[in-house]
Amino acid sequence: MSFDDIVQKLSPTDQKIITDMMVLFDETSRRTKDFAQQTGLKCKKGCGACCSTPEIETTVAEVLPLAVYLWSQGLALAKLDNIRSSSTPNTCILYEADPINKTQGRCSAYAYRPGLCRLFGFTTRTDKHGKPVLMTCKVIKENQSQECERTQEKLEKGLKAPSLAEHTFSVMNIDPVYGQKLFPINQAIRQAIEKVGYSIQQMK
């Protein structure tokens, strides 16, 4: 079945959640790209450090589109098995190491990655004084320290940046049930795959 065929088998509520989530993802990616262009910040080519970070969490709502994609590609059951049997539970199951250079890799479902993956390294938080503070990753801090310093100066002068808090609020508005609680990314993906799979079975 195609992506659209599977979506049609879901409840009207889930159909709207998936549509709204993809719109949010597109907007998040656009804002992140604009911010990167204005600051010069960029991910290190082939870097997969964030893909193996235990702190990476997401909501089930944000990986519903991903679950539909995995079912449409015939990958869902294999991914479930990978999650259940993984010897490296902190590494996202979507991450594929480069076959030649094992220190590099890529996301195997990049177009359907959740919001934090789109924002990671390119967002801000507000400190206790109400000032924006750059939130970026260790790799970017170590390799682009000057760009980070200049970006922080620009933020304090009014540069607009993607906000993790705003993104979180948007997700909760789209899905008040599955858009609130955070899970380690693989566990969120597991729940989303099972949720979509159940809907597919019910409609047969």
C-alpha positions in Angstrom: 0.0 0.0 0.0 1.1 3.5 -0.7 1.5 6.2 2.0 -1.8 7.8 1.0 -3.6 4.4 1.0 -2.5 3.7 4.6 -3.5 7.2 5.8 -7.0 6.6 4.4 -7.3 3.6 6.6 -6.7 5.7 9.7 -9.3 7.5 11.7 -10.2 11.0 10.6 -8.5 12.3 13.7 -5.2 10.6 12.9 -5.4 11.6 9.3 -5.6 15.3 10.4 -2.8 14.8 12.8 -0.5 13.4 10.1 -1.4 16.2 7.7 -0.9 19.0 10.3 2.3 17.4 11.5 3.8 17.3 8.0 2.9 21.0 7.6 4.6 21.8 10.9 7.7 19.8 9.8 7.9 21.7 6.6 7.7 25.0 8.4 10.2 23.9 11.0 12.7 22.8 8.3 12.3 26.1 6.5 12.9 28.2 9.6 15.9 26.1 10.6 17.4 26.4 7.1 16.9 30.2 7.2 18.6 30.4 10.6 21.5 28.3 9.4 22.0 30.6 6.4 21.9 33.7 8.6 24.4 32.3 11.1 26.7 30.1 9.1 26.0 27.2 11.6 25.9 23.8 9.9 26.1 20.1 10.8 29.3 18.3 10.2 29.1 16.3 7.0 28.2 12.7 7.7 27.9 13.3 11.5 25.5 11.0 13.3 26.4 12.0 16.9 22.8 13.1 17.7 21.4 9.8 16.3 23.1 7.9 19.1 22.4 10.3 21.9 20.3 8.8 24.7 18.6 12.2 25.5 16.9 12.3 22.1 13.2 12.0 22.8 10.1 12.6 20.8 6.3 12.1 21.0 4.3 9.4 19.4 2.4 12.0 17.5 5.5 13.3 15.8 6.5 9.9 14.4 3.0 8.9 13.2 3.9 10.1 9.6 7.2 8.0 9.9 5.2 4.9 11.0 2.9 5.3 8.0 6.0 5.6 5.7 7.6 2.5 7.2 4.4 0.4 6.7 4.1 1.7 3.1 7.7 0.6 2.4 7.3 -2.8 4.0 9.8 -1.9 6.7 7.6 -1.6 9.8 7.9 -5.2 11.1 11.6 -5.3 10.6 12.0 -2.0 12.5 9.9 -3.4 15.4 12.2 -6.4 15.6 15.2 -4.1 15.5 13.9 -2.1 18.4 13.1 -5.2 20.5 16.4 -6.9 19.9 18.8 -3.9 19.6 22.1 -4.2 21.5 22.5 -0.5 21.1 19.1 0.9 22.3 20.4 4.5 22.4 21.0 4.6 18.7 18.0 5.6 16.6 16.8 2.7 14.4 16.6 5.1 11.4 20.4 5.7 11.5 22.4 3.9 8.9 26.2 3.9 9.3 28.3 4.5 6.1 29.4 1.0 4.9 33.0 2.4 4.3 33.4 5.0 7.0 31.7 3.7 10.1 32.1 7.0 11.9 29.7 8.6 9.5 26.1 7.8 8.5 22.7 9.1 7.5 19.0 9.0 8.4 17.2 6.4 6.4 13.9 8.2 6.6 15.1 11.8 6.6 11.9 13.3 5.1 9.9 11.9 8.0 12.2 12.6 10.9 10.5 14.2 14.0 10.8 17.8 15.0 13.7 17.6 17.4 15.9 16.0 14.7 15.0 19.1 12.5 15.8 21.5 15.3 18.8 19.8 16.9 21.7 22.3 17.0 19.7 25.2 15.6 17.2 26.3 18.2 17.1 28.5 21.3 15.8 28.5 24.9 15.0 31.5 27.2 17.2 32.0 30.2 15.9 33.2 33.6 16.3 36.8 32.5 14.2 36.3 29.4 17.1 36.4 27.0 17.4 33.9 24.1 20.3 31.4 24.4 21.6 29.3 21.6 20.9 25.6 22.0 23.3 23.6 19.8 25.2 20.3 19.9 28.7 19.5 21.2 30.0 18.9 17.7 28.9 22.3 16.4 30.3 24.0 19.6 33.7 22.3 19.2 34.0 22.8 15.4 32.3 26.2 15.0 33.0 28.1 18.3 33.4 31.5 16.6 30.1 31.0 14.7 28.4 30.1 17.9 29.7 33.2 19.6 28.6 35.4 16.7 25.2 33.8 16.7 24.7 34.4 20.4 25.5 38.1 19.8 23.0 38.3 17.0 20.3 36.6 19.1 20.8 39.2 21.8 20.5 41.9 19.1 17.1 40.5 17.9 17.9 37.7 15.5 14.9 35.4 15.3 15.5 31.7 15.7 13.5 28.5 15.8 12.2 27.8 19.3 12.0 24.3 20.8 9.3 25.6 23.2 7.2 26.9 20.4 7.5 23.7 18.5 6.5 21.6 21.5 3.4 23.8 22.0 2.5 23.4 18.3 2.8 19.6 18.6 0.5 19.6 21.7 -2.1 21.6 19.8 -2.0 19.2 16.9 -2.4 16.2 19.1 -3.3 16.8 22.8 -3.3 13.0 23.5 -0.1 11.7 21.9 1.7 15.0 21.5 2.5 15.6 25.1 4.5 12.8 26.6 8.1 12.3 25.5 9.7 8.9 25.0 13.2 7.8 23.9 12.9 8.0 20.1 12.9 4.3 19.4 10.2 3.7 22.0 8.1 6.4 20.4 8.6 4.9 17.0 7.6 1.5 18.3 4.3 2.8 19.7 3.6 4.7 16.5 4.2 1.6 14.3 2.0 -0.5 16.5 -0.7 2.1 16.5 -0.8 2.4 12.7 -0.5 -1.4 12.3 -3.5 -1.9 14.5 -5.6 0.5 12.4 -4.5 -1.3 9.2 -5.6 -4.7 10.7 -9.0 -3.3 11.8 -9.8 -2.0 8.3 -9.1 -5.3 6.5 
